[in-house]
Amino acid sequence: MSRIRTEYADKILLECTENNQTLEAEILDYRPAHMITCSVNRQVKVYLRYNSADKNYAGSVGSLEFKSTGPETTEIKQGR
């Protein structure tokens, strides 16, 4: 019997909607289709919530708003 295991990348790309810049952030906590907590340059913590209508994650820090599609997924088939 084979099982499929899903692994997620450690980093995501954040797109700032205010100035159209793209930043790379490290994932601190991730729950698929619920939320992402990530760190930008190990200085700023960004909390993103899942938006089921757009199928992406959105959040804000200060006056900047960020969006992300989430981390890259890798499916690994386990078994013989």
C-alpha positions in Angstrom: 0.0 0.0 0.0 1.5 3.3 -1.0 0.8 6.7 0.7 1.4 10.2 -0.6 3.1 12.6 1.8 3.1 16.4 1.1 6.0 18.5 2.0 6.1 22.3 1.9 9.0 24.7 1.1 10.6 26.8 3.9 10.3 30.1 2.1 7.5 32.0 0.3 7.3 35.0 -2.0 5.3 37.9 -0.6 3.9 40.5 -3.0 3.4 44.0 -1.5 0.2 45.5 -3.0 1.1 49.0 -2.1 4.4 49.3 -4.0 4.4 46.1 -6.2 7.7 44.8 -4.6 8.2 41.0 -4.1 10.0 39.9 -1.0 11.2 36.5 0.2 10.1 35.4 3.6 10.9 32.4 5.9 7.9 30.4 7.1 7.5 30.2 10.9 4.1 28.5 11.0 1.9 27.1 8.3 -1.5 25.6 8.3 -2.7 24.7 4.7 -5.8 26.7 3.7 -5.9 28.5 7.1 -2.9 30.8 7.8 0.8 31.5 7.4 3.1 33.2 9.9 6.4 34.3 8.2 9.4 36.4 8.9 10.9 39.0 6.5 14.6 39.5 7.0 14.3 37.9 10.5 13.0 41.3 11.7 9.4 41.7 10.8 6.7 39.1 11.5 3.9 38.9 9.0 0.6 37.0 9.7 -1.4 36.0 6.6 -4.9 34.5 6.6 -6.3 32.4 3.8 -8.9 34.0 1.5 -11.0 31.2 0.0 -12.6 33.4 -2.6 -9.2 34.3 -4.1 -7.4 31.1 -3.1 -4.4 33.1 -1.7 -3.2 34.4 1.6 -3.4 38.1 2.6 -2.2 40.2 5.6 -0.9 43.5 6.6 1.9 45.0 8.7 1.7 48.7 9.4 0.4 50.4 6.3 1.7 47.7 3.9 -0.5 44.9 2.6 0.9 41.6 1.5 -0.4 38.7 -0.6 1.0 35.3 -1.3 -0.1 32.1 -3.0 1.6 30.0 -0.3 4.6 27.7 -0.3 5.6 25.4 -3.1 4.4 21.8 -2.4 6.1 18.6 -3.1 4.2 15.3 -3.1 6.2 12.2 -2.2 5.0 8.7 -2.8 5.8 6.4 0.0 5.8 2.6 -0.1 7.6 -0.2 -1.8 
